[in-house]
Amino acid sequence: MAKPGHTADKAGKFLAEAVLGSYRLIALSLLLLSALLGYSEEINEAHYTDAVVRYGHFALGRLHEYAVVSASTDSGRKLHFELPAGLVFEDLKPRIVSLAAGAKPLLLTIVSGRDGGARLMLLRQEGDKLVPAAQSEPIGTAMRWLNPVAVADLDGDGMVELAAVITPHIGGTLKIFRLEGERLIEIASLGDFSNHVYGSAELGLSTVLEIAGRMILVVPDSSRRRLRFIAFSNGRLVELGSYPLDQPLNSALKPLADGRIEIAASPQAMVIDLKKIVR
């Protein structure tokens, strides 16, 4: 005759297997229902992990160079991508972006290495992992960095562009990129910009906002003493106006309603109405 304890163990094991089987059945049913309803899993959170010192540029301060991107999807799936030993993510946080209406989100990152400095890299989900989707050409020199400005349809043609200031610490160039296959291709540029202070973790010294249906890039000049208002039109970057500052900008720009931007931090906290400036 079976001992009472042995019988209880068997009953507990049977109950646990029954519960596990029920969970599996529910999960399978949810997957089938999602497929029938056309559900598409999407990335909804991402961050960098594994701080490293193997590159050592530290444009954003120490310990802001990383080896790994980790992300989560809206279904709870965990995704990861690790760079090879010669490269780092020289960035604070991956940006979740979409390059077309209805397209699945991608991750926009900044990758740097001794083989050519910084570049933009897009990552996409492939099953249970992240993989490179596209990247720009490296700057060409190690210890040279870039800071994104915006990801938006800048000229109203239905195609999303990526704007970034290349080498903001040494006389930067505002460049516009567009996705073509697995490459981010430069399609326009304009000189004399800076949207970052070397060693600072503040990346928001530039922004984009809409005025009367037109997208305007707001980016400081290379001295950060003048805000320049730039439009991308007919394949060219065109300056529409500017606004002088009493001292170099070192705090974030915040877009407000009705074509205004705010410099929130003192000592030069203010609100600027671009509608009264841009041509």
VOROBA-984273 format. One record per residue (C-alpha): residue number from 1; chain; x, y, z. Coordinates in nm, 2 decimals. Example, Ala and Ser with C-alpha at 12.3 -4.5 7.8 and 13.67 -1.06 7.14 Angstrom:
<pts>
   num   chaine       xx       yy       zz
     1        A     1.23    -0.45     0.78
     2        A     1.37    -0.11     0.71
</pts>
This chain:
<pts>
   num   chaine       xx       yy       zz
     1        A     0.00     0.00     0.00
     2        A     0.13     0.34    -0.09
     3        A     0.25     0.57     0.19
     4        A     0.04     0.88     0.25
     5        A     0.34     1.11     0.18
     6        A     0.41     0.94    -0.15
     7        A     0.05     0.97    -0.26
     8        A     0.05     1.34    -0.18
     9        A     0.37     1.39    -0.38
    10        A     0.22     1.22    -0.68
    11        A    -0.09     1.43    -0.65
    12        A     0.11     1.75    -0.62
    13        A     0.32     1.66    -0.92
    14        A     0.01     1.57    -1.12
    15        A    -0.15     1.91    -1.03
    16        A     0.16     2.10    -1.12
    17        A     0.18     1.93    -1.46
    18        A    -0.19     2.00    -1.52
    19        A    -0.14     2.37    -1.43
    20        A     0.17     2.39    -1.66
    21        A    -0.03     2.23    -1.94
    22        A    -0.31     2.48    -1.90
    23        A    -0.06     2.77    -1.92
    24        A     0.09     2.62    -2.23
    25        A    -0.26     2.58    -2.39
    26        A    -0.35     2.94    -2.30
    27        A    -0.02     3.07    -2.44
    28        A    -0.07     2.87    -2.77
    29        A    -0.43     3.00    -2.79
    30        A    -0.32     3.36    -2.75
    31        A    -0.05     3.31    -3.02
    32        A    -0.31     3.17    -3.26
    33        A    -0.56     3.44    -3.18
    34        A    -0.29     3.71    -3.23
    35        A    -0.21     3.55    -3.57
    36        A    -0.57     3.55    -3.67
    37        A    -0.61     3.91    -3.57
    38        A    -0.30     4.02    -3.75
    39        A    -0.11     4.11    -3.43
    40        A     0.25     4.21    -3.49
    41        A     0.49     4.20    -3.19
    42        A     0.67     4.53    -3.14
    43        A     0.97     4.66    -2.94
    44        A     0.84     4.89    -2.66
    45        A     1.15     4.94    -2.44
    46        A     1.53     4.93    -2.48
    47        A     1.84     5.02    -2.29
    48        A     2.22     4.97    -2.30
    49        A     2.40     4.72    -2.07
    50        A     2.75     4.60    -2.00
    51        A     2.94     4.93    -1.96
    52        A     3.30     4.90    -2.11
    53        A     3.62     5.11    -2.12
    54        A     3.78     4.94    -2.43
    55        A     3.72     5.25    -2.66
    56        A     3.78     5.53    -2.41
    57        A     3.65     5.83    -2.59
    58        A     3.39     5.92    -2.32
    59        A     3.22     6.19    -2.51
    60        A     2.92     6.16    -2.27
    61        A     3.13     6.11    -1.96
    62        A     3.28     5.80    -1.82
    63        A     3.09     5.47    -1.82
    64        A     2.87     5.58    -2.11
    65        A     3.01     5.33    -2.36
    66        A     2.84     5.00    -2.37
    67        A     2.87     4.65    -2.54
    68        A     2.51     4.53    -2.54
    69        A     2.15     4.65    -2.63
    70        A     1.87     4.48    -2.44
    71        A     1.51     4.53    -2.54
    72        A     1.16     4.41    -2.45
    73        A     0.85     4.36    -2.67
    74        A     0.49     4.43    -2.59
    75        A     0.44     4.06    -2.55
    76        A     0.72     4.04    -2.29
    77        A     0.99     3.89    -2.51
    78        A     1.35     3.98    -2.42
    79        A     1.59     4.07    -2.70
    80        A     1.96     4.13    -2.70
    81        A     2.24     4.24    -2.94
    82        A     2.61     4.24    -2.85
    83        A     2.88     4.43    -3.05
    84        A     3.21     4.27    -3.14
    85        A     3.51     4.36    -2.92
    86        A     3.63     4.65    -3.15
    87        A     3.30     4.85    -3.12
    88        A     3.09     5.02    -2.85
    89        A     2.76     5.19    -2.82
    90        A     2.86     5.55    -2.74
    91        A     2.52     5.67    -2.63
    92        A     2.28     5.70    -2.34
    93        A     1.97     5.52    -2.46
    94        A     1.85     5.35    -2.78
    95        A     1.58     5.55    -2.96
    96        A     1.26     5.36    -3.06
    97        A     1.18     5.49    -3.41
    98        A     0.96     5.41    -3.71
    99        A     1.07     5.50    -4.06
   100        A     0.73     5.45    -4.23
   101        A     0.36     5.45    -4.15
   102        A     0.27     5.12    -4.00
   103        A     0.63     4.99    -4.00
   104        A     0.76     4.79    -3.71
   105        A     0.97     5.00    -3.47
   106        A     1.35     4.99    -3.50
   107        A     1.62     5.09    -3.25
   108        A     1.84     5.39    -3.35
   109        A     2.18     5.37    -3.18
   110        A     2.52     5.53    -3.20
   111        A     2.81     5.29    -3.26
   112        A     3.18     5.40    -3.23
   113        A     3.51     5.22    -3.29
   114        A     3.87     5.27    -3.36
   115        A     3.81     5.16    -3.72
   116        A     3.65     5.50    -3.81
   117        A     3.47     5.67    -3.52
   118        A     3.10     5.70    -3.48
   119        A     2.81     5.59    -3.71
   120        A     2.43     5.55    -3.69
   121        A     2.31     5.19    -3.66
   122        A     1.95     5.07    -3.68
   123        A     1.86     4.74    -3.51
   124        A     1.55     4.53    -3.58
   125        A     1.38     4.24    -3.42
   126        A     1.44     3.90    -3.57
   127        A     1.27     3.63    -3.37
   128        A     1.43     3.62    -3.02
   129        A     1.71     3.86    -3.10
   130        A     1.81     4.20    -3.23
   131        A     2.01     4.22    -3.56
   132        A     2.15     4.52    -3.75
   133        A     1.91     4.66    -4.01
   134        A     2.12     4.94    -4.15
   135        A     2.40     5.18    -4.07
   136        A     2.56     5.50    -4.20
   137        A     2.92     5.53    -4.31
   138        A     3.16     5.59    -4.01
   139        A     3.28     5.94    -3.97
   140        A     3.63     5.82    -4.08
   141        A     3.84     5.90    -3.78
   142        A     3.85     5.74    -3.43
   143        A     3.74     5.95    -3.13
   144        A     3.49     6.14    -3.35
   145        A     3.13     6.14    -3.25
   146        A     2.78     6.24    -3.37
   147        A     2.46     6.34    -3.20
   148        A     2.11     6.28    -3.36
   149        A     1.87     6.57    -3.39
   150        A     1.55     6.41    -3.52
   151        A     1.38     6.12    -3.70
   152        A     1.09     6.27    -3.90
   153        A     0.95     6.33    -4.24
   154        A     1.13     6.66    -4.28
   155        A     1.01     6.75    -4.63
   156        A     0.66     6.61    -4.63
   157        A     0.71     6.35    -4.90
   158        A     0.60     6.06    -4.68
   159        A     0.96     5.93    -4.64
   160        A     1.12     5.96    -4.30
   161        A     1.47     6.12    -4.27
   162        A     1.73     6.10    -3.99
   163        A     1.91     6.42    -3.90
   164        A     2.23     6.43    -3.70
   165        A     2.52     6.67    -3.62
   166        A     2.85     6.51    -3.72
   167        A     3.15     6.60    -3.50
   168        A     2.96     6.86    -3.28
   169        A     3.28     6.93    -3.07
   170        A     3.50     7.04    -3.36
   171        A     3.29     7.24    -3.60
   172        A     2.99     7.02    -3.67
   173        A     2.80     6.94    -3.99
   174        A     2.42     6.89    -3.99
   175        A     2.36     6.59    -4.21
   176        A     2.03     6.43    -4.34
   177        A     2.02     6.05    -4.40
   178        A     1.76     5.83    -4.56
   179        A     1.73     5.45    -4.55
   180        A     1.82     5.27    -4.87
   181        A     1.82     4.89    -4.83
   182        A     2.07     4.82    -4.55
   183        A     2.24     5.16    -4.56
   184        A     2.17     5.50    -4.42
   185        A     2.26     5.73    -4.71
   186        A     2.36     6.09    -4.67
   187        A     2.14     6.31    -4.89
   188        A     2.21     6.67    -4.76
   189        A     2.44     6.86    -4.54
   190        A     2.51     7.21    -4.40
   191        A     2.80     7.33    -4.19
   192        A     2.86     7.52    -3.86
   193        A     2.66     7.34    -3.60
   194        A     2.70     7.20    -3.25
   195        A     2.44     7.02    -3.04
   196        A     2.66     6.88    -2.76
   197        A     2.92     6.97    -2.50
   198        A     3.20     6.72    -2.47
   199        A     3.17     6.52    -2.16
   200        A     2.81     6.61    -2.10
   201        A     2.52     6.36    -2.07
   202        A     2.28     6.62    -2.21
   203        A     2.19     6.52    -2.57
   204        A     1.89     6.75    -2.62
   205        A     2.05     7.07    -2.74
   206        A     1.86     7.04    -3.07
   207        A     1.51     6.95    -3.16
   208        A     1.24     6.95    -3.44
   209        A     0.90     7.11    -3.44
   210        A     0.62     7.18    -3.69
   211        A     0.52     7.53    -3.80
   212        A     0.23     7.57    -4.04
   213        A     0.28     7.21    -4.18
   214        A     0.65     7.25    -4.22
   215        A     0.91     7.07    -4.01
   216        A     1.18     7.29    -3.87
   217        A     1.51     7.17    -3.72
   218        A     1.63     7.39    -3.43
   219        A     2.01     7.35    -3.39
   220        A     2.27     7.57    -3.23
   221        A     2.56     7.70    -3.44
   222        A     2.91     7.58    -3.37
   223        A     2.96     7.84    -3.08
   224        A     2.62     7.74    -2.94
   225        A     2.54     8.11    -2.91
   226        A     2.29     8.12    -3.19
   227        A     1.99     7.89    -3.26
   228        A     1.96     7.82    -3.63
   229        A     1.62     7.73    -3.78
   230        A     1.66     7.49    -4.07
   231        A     1.42     7.33    -4.32
   232        A     1.49     7.04    -4.56
   233        A     1.33     7.13    -4.89
   234        A     1.39     7.01    -5.25
   235        A     1.69     6.80    -5.13
   236        A     1.86     7.09    -4.96
   237        A     1.90     7.23    -4.61
   238        A     1.79     7.59    -4.60
   239        A     1.83     7.84    -4.30
   240        A     1.50     8.02    -4.23
   241        A     1.62     8.24    -3.95
   242        A     1.81     8.24    -3.62
   243        A     1.80     8.36    -3.26
   244        A     2.10     8.49    -3.07
   245        A     2.18     8.37    -2.71
   246        A     2.36     8.56    -2.44
   247        A     2.58     8.26    -2.37
   248        A     2.65     7.91    -2.51
   249        A     2.35     7.68    -2.49
   250        A     2.41     7.39    -2.25
   251        A     2.06     7.28    -2.15
   252        A     1.79     7.10    -2.34
   253        A     1.54     7.25    -2.59
   254        A     1.18     7.16    -2.53
   255        A     0.92     7.19    -2.82
   256        A     0.60     7.36    -2.71
   257        A     0.27     7.41    -2.88
   258        A     0.21     7.66    -3.15
   259        A     0.56     7.67    -3.29
   260        A     0.74     7.77    -2.97
   261        A     1.05     7.62    -2.80
   262        A     1.16     7.65    -2.44
   263        A     1.50     7.67    -2.28
   264        A     1.40     7.55    -1.94
   265        A     1.72     7.57    -1.74
   266        A     1.86     7.89    -1.59
   267        A     2.05     8.12    -1.63
   268        A     1.89     8.17    -1.97
   269        A     1.55     8.02    -1.93
   270        A     1.31     8.15    -2.20
   271        A     1.05     8.07    -2.45
   272        A     1.11     8.15    -2.82
   273        A     0.83     8.19    -3.07
   274        A     0.96     8.06    -3.40
   275        A     0.66     8.19    -3.59
   276        A     0.79     8.54    -3.54
   277        A     1.13     8.45    -3.68
   278        A     1.13     8.20    -3.96
   279        A     1.08     8.32    -4.31
</pts>
